[in-house]
Amino acid sequence: MKHWITAISTLCTLACAYPTTWAAQASPSGVLAVPQQADATVPSSSPSHQFEVKSSIQVSRETLREAYQASHDAYTKKLQKYAKCSEADARKAVLGEHPGAKIEEVQLRNIRTNLVYMAIARDDEDKYLVIVDAGNANILMDRRIPTHHERVFANGPDNGKAE
């Protein structure tokens, strides 16, 4: 009896873990049928968390970029009517904080329902993320963006701390 319970328990565990791969068909003798592949398009050797989706419609990357840009433009246009200062005012504020820097990007965004301009400024040595209030053009945050090298090796053995 103990072996029978163990066998049923094992089968139930497998059926719960792989519900789409086990066929719950009984043979005339009452024994469960052999496991079957649920989807013939997914090879059995592939992990269950990886799959390939093929739609009947393919869209080019260029079309997707255009759709994203249209969405971004509509988002900005919708929020622009709430901003009391312009993008030019935000650029002026950033340049006031970082004279001589090149502003790579300025976008109207919201941070937890706060309307702001997010800017990336770069000077000869560093890159900065600057957040400007869209209501009064005050700088709300000004942070140096670490380089890739600094991020990768920040927690290495030689991070400047004495042991």
WOLINHU-V448532 format. One record per pair of residues at least 4 apart in sequence whose ideal C-beta (glycine too) atoms are under 7 Angstrom apart, sorted by the first residue. I is the first residue (numbers start at 0). J is the second residue. If there is no record, write none. Layout:
i=<I,I>
j=<J,J>
//
This chain:
i=<0,1,2,3,4,5,6,7,8,9,10,10,11,12,13,13,14,14,17,19,20,20,20,21,22,22,22,24,25,25,26,26,36,41,41,45,58,58,60,61,62,63,64,65,66,67,68,69,70,71,72,73,74,75,75,78,78,78,78,79,81,82,82,82,83,83,83,84,84,84,84,84,84,86,86,86,87,88,88,89,89,89,89,89,89,90,90,90,91,92,92,92,92,93,93,93,93,93,93,94,94,96,96,96,97,97,97,99,100,100,100,101,102,102,103,103,104,104,105,105,106,106,107,107,108,108,109,109,110,114,115,115,115,115,115,116,116,117,118,118,119,119,120,120,121,125,126,127,127,127,127,128,128,129,129,130,130,131,131,131,132,132,132,145,145,147,148,149,153,154>
j=<4,5,6,7,8,9,10,11,12,13,14,31,15,16,17,21,18,21,21,37,34,36,37,34,32,34,35,32,29,31,30,32,43,45,50,49,62,63,64,65,66,67,68,69,70,71,72,73,74,75,76,77,78,79,107,82,107,109,114,107,114,107,114,133,133,134,135,88,89,133,134,135,136,90,105,116,91,92,136,93,105,116,118,131,136,94,102,105,95,96,131,136,138,97,102,118,120,129,131,98,100,129,138,141,120,122,127,122,120,121,122,121,118,120,119,121,118,119,116,118,116,117,116,133,115,117,113,114,115,133,130,131,132,133,139,131,133,130,129,131,126,128,127,129,126,143,144,141,142,143,144,142,144,138,141,139,140,136,138,139,136,137,139,149,150,151,152,153,158,158>
//
